[in-house]
Amino acid sequence: MPAETIKMSSRGQIVIPRDIREELKASEGTIFSVVSSKDAIILKKIPTPSKEELIKELGAIALEGRKRAEKLGIKESNVPELVQRVRESRK
């Protein structure tokens, strides 16, 4: 892909050329990591997890929480009381 020339606005904004956005499948809201290197700026697209990946990760977190609660002898029926105690301790 040939290099393109772009101009920064007075607010420090630049527009990524359309062909590059399309190649990266980048649209409004896409998140990038930005790094400077001497006289260059490097943008790296941060992948957005899919709904399925998020559900899997949240399931793993919930399972870990259940294991820790079981290890501590905490039952689901104890949770409202424990939450109330923590809230009162923060007042």
LOTI-135162 format. One line per 5 residues: number of its first residue (from 1); for each residue x, y, z of N, C-alpha, C. Coordinates in Angstrom, 2 decimals. Example, Ala and Ser with C-alpha at 12.3 -4.5 7.8 and 13.67 -1.06 7.14 Angstrom:
2
1> 13.19,-5.69,7.80,12.30,-4.50,7.80,13.20,-3.30,7.80  12.85,-2.25,7.08,13.67,-1.06,7.14,12.90,0.03,7.87 $
! end
This chain:
91
1> 0.84,-1.18,0.00,0.00,0.00,0.00,0.89,1.25,0.00  0.66,2.17,-0.92,1.48,3.38,-0.97,1.19,4.29,0.22  2.20,5.07,0.60,2.04,6.01,1.71,1.12,7.14,1.29  0.35,7.65,2.23,-0.53,8.79,1.97,-0.12,9.93,2.89  -0.41,11.14,2.48,-0.10,12.31,3.28,-1.39,12.84,3.88 $
6> -1.37,13.10,5.17,-2.53,13.65,5.86,-2.08,14.85,6.67  -3.03,15.66,7.12,-2.72,16.88,7.85,-3.44,16.85,9.20  -2.72,17.22,10.25,-3.30,17.26,11.59,-4.08,18.57,11.75  -5.23,18.48,12.43,-6.05,19.67,12.68,-5.48,20.47,13.85  -6.05,21.64,14.09,-5.61,22.49,15.20,-5.87,21.82,16.55 $
11> -6.76,20.84,16.57,-7.08,20.10,17.81,-6.26,18.82,17.93  -5.30,18.61,17.04,-4.44,17.43,17.10,-5.06,16.19,16.49  -6.13,16.35,15.72,-6.80,15.20,15.12,-6.27,14.93,13.72  -6.27,13.65,13.36,-5.94,13.25,11.99,-7.04,12.31,11.50  -7.17,12.21,10.20,-8.14,11.29,9.60,-7.36,10.15,8.98 $
16> -7.69,8.94,9.39,-7.06,7.75,8.81,-7.72,7.53,7.45  -6.95,7.45,6.38,-7.53,7.28,5.05,-8.48,6.07,4.97  -9.53,6.25,4.17,-10.59,5.24,4.05,-10.05,3.85,3.71  -9.13,3.76,2.74,-8.64,2.43,2.34,-7.93,1.73,3.49  -7.26,2.48,4.34,-6.60,1.88,5.51,-7.65,1.46,6.53 $
21> -8.66,2.31,6.76,-9.74,1.94,7.70,-10.43,0.66,7.24  -10.70,0.57,5.94,-11.36,-0.62,5.40,-10.49,-1.86,5.55  -9.20,-1.70,5.27,-8.27,-2.83,5.40,-8.23,-3.35,6.84  -8.25,-2.42,7.80,-8.20,-2.78,9.22,-9.58,-3.13,9.80  -10.63,-2.92,8.99,-12.01,-3.08,9.47,-12.22,-2.19,10.70 $
26> -11.76,-0.95,10.59,-11.88,0.03,11.67,-13.03,0.98,11.35  -13.87,1.21,12.34,-14.99,2.14,12.18,-15.07,3.00,13.44  -16.06,3.87,13.47,-16.23,4.76,14.62,-16.26,3.93,15.91  -15.48,4.34,16.88,-15.43,3.63,18.16,-14.32,2.60,18.27  -13.65,2.30,17.15,-12.53,1.36,17.19,-11.44,1.94,18.09 $
31> -10.86,1.11,18.93,-9.85,1.57,19.89,-8.47,1.21,19.37  -7.56,2.17,19.49,-6.17,1.99,19.06,-5.22,2.27,20.21  -4.11,1.58,20.23,-2.99,1.90,21.10,-2.09,2.83,20.29  -1.57,3.89,20.93,-0.75,4.88,20.23,0.62,4.93,20.87  1.67,4.80,20.04,3.04,4.83,20.52,3.84,5.77,19.62 $
36> 4.71,6.58,20.24,5.60,7.41,19.41,6.98,6.76,19.39  7.64,6.90,18.27,8.97,6.34,18.10,9.78,7.32,17.25  10.62,8.10,17.92,11.40,9.14,17.24,10.48,10.05,16.45  10.50,9.98,15.12,9.66,10.87,14.31,8.45,10.13,13.72  8.02,9.04,14.35,6.89,8.27,13.85,5.84,8.07,14.94 $
41> 4.60,7.92,14.50,3.49,7.58,15.40,2.97,6.23,14.92  2.85,5.29,15.83,2.37,3.95,15.48,1.01,3.74,16.13  0.02,3.41,15.31,-1.32,3.08,15.80,-1.51,1.58,15.67  -1.95,0.94,16.74,-2.21,-0.51,16.69,-3.65,-0.74,17.13  -4.42,-1.38,16.28,-5.82,-1.65,16.57,-5.91,-2.64,17.73 $
46> -6.74,-2.30,18.71,-6.98,-3.18,19.85,-8.19,-4.05,19.49  -8.03,-5.36,19.46,-9.16,-6.21,19.09,-10.28,-6.14,20.13  -11.51,-6.09,19.64,-12.68,-6.08,20.50,-13.16,-7.51,20.66  -13.30,-7.98,21.91,-13.76,-9.36,22.09,-15.20,-9.54,21.60  -15.49,-10.71,21.08,-16.85,-11.01,20.63,-17.75,-11.24,21.84 $
51> -19.04,-11.23,21.60,-20.02,-11.48,22.66,-19.75,-12.85,23.30  -19.45,-13.83,22.48,-19.19,-15.18,22.98,-17.95,-15.21,23.87  -16.91,-14.47,23.46,-15.69,-14.41,24.28,-15.96,-13.74,25.62  -16.76,-12.67,25.60,-17.10,-11.99,26.86,-17.90,-12.89,27.79  -18.87,-13.61,27.23,-19.69,-14.52,28.03,-18.81,-15.61,28.65 $
56> -17.89,-16.15,27.86,-16.98,-17.19,28.35,-16.12,-16.64,29.49  -15.57,-15.44,29.32,-14.72,-14.83,30.35,-15.51,-14.53,31.62  -16.72,-13.99,31.48,-17.54,-13.71,32.65,-17.94,-15.00,33.37  -18.19,-16.06,32.61,-18.49,-17.36,33.21,-17.32,-17.87,34.03  -16.10,-17.69,33.52,-14.90,-18.12,34.25,-14.73,-17.32,35.53 $
61> -15.02,-16.01,35.47,-14.93,-15.16,36.66,-15.96,-15.59,37.70  -17.19,-15.86,37.24,-18.24,-16.30,38.16,-17.87,-17.63,38.82  -17.32,-18.55,38.04,-16.91,-19.86,38.58,-15.84,-19.68,39.65  -14.86,-18.82,39.38,-13.81,-18.54,40.37,-14.41,-17.96,41.65  -15.38,-17.07,41.50,-16.05,-16.49,42.67,-16.79,-17.56,43.48 $
66> -17.47,-18.46,42.78,-18.18,-19.54,43.48,-17.21,-20.45,44.23  -16.07,-20.76,43.59,-15.07,-21.61,44.25,-14.53,-20.95,45.51  -14.23,-19.66,45.43,-13.71,-18.94,46.60,-14.75,-18.87,47.71  -16.00,-18.62,47.33,-17.07,-18.55,48.33,-17.24,-19.91,49.02  -17.21,-20.97,48.23,-17.33,-22.33,48.80,-16.19,-22.61,49.76 $
71> -14.98,-22.22,49.37,-13.80,-22.43,50.21,-13.93,-21.69,51.54  -14.57,-20.51,51.50,-14.76,-19.70,52.71,-16.03,-20.08,53.48  -16.79,-21.01,52.94,-18.02,-21.44,53.61,-19.18,-20.47,53.42  -19.12,-19.64,52.39,-20.19,-18.67,52.14,-21.22,-19.31,51.22  -22.48,-19.23,51.64,-23.57,-19.76,50.84,-24.28,-18.59,50.15 $
76> -24.98,-18.90,49.07,-25.69,-17.85,48.33,-26.68,-17.12,49.24  -27.28,-17.85,50.17,-28.25,-17.22,51.08,-27.60,-16.22,52.03  -26.27,-16.30,52.21,-25.54,-15.35,53.07,-25.21,-14.04,52.37  -25.27,-14.01,51.06,-24.80,-12.86,50.29,-25.51,-11.55,50.65  -26.85,-11.50,50.72,-27.49,-10.21,51.05,-27.00,-9.64,52.39 $
81> -26.85,-10.49,53.39,-26.38,-10.04,54.70,-24.94,-9.52,54.61  -24.09,-10.22,53.88,-22.70,-9.79,53.73,-22.61,-8.46,52.99  -23.42,-8.29,51.97,-23.44,-7.02,51.23,-23.87,-5.89,52.15  -24.90,-6.14,52.95,-25.38,-5.12,53.89,-24.29,-4.73,54.89  -23.56,-5.71,55.40,-22.47,-5.42,56.34,-21.39,-4.54,55.71 $
86> -21.02,-4.88,54.49,-19.99,-4.09,53.79,-20.48,-2.67,53.57  -21.73,-2.52,53.15,-22.28,-1.17,52.92,-22.28,-0.35,54.21  -22.65,-0.98,55.31,-22.68,-0.26,56.59,-21.28,0.12,57.05  -20.30,-0.72,56.76,-18.93,-0.42,57.18,-18.33,0.74,56.38  -18.91,1.07,55.25,-18.40,2.16,54.41,-19.02,3.50,54.74 $
91> -19.98,3.52,55.63,-20.66,4.79,55.98,-19.80,5.62,56.89 $
! end
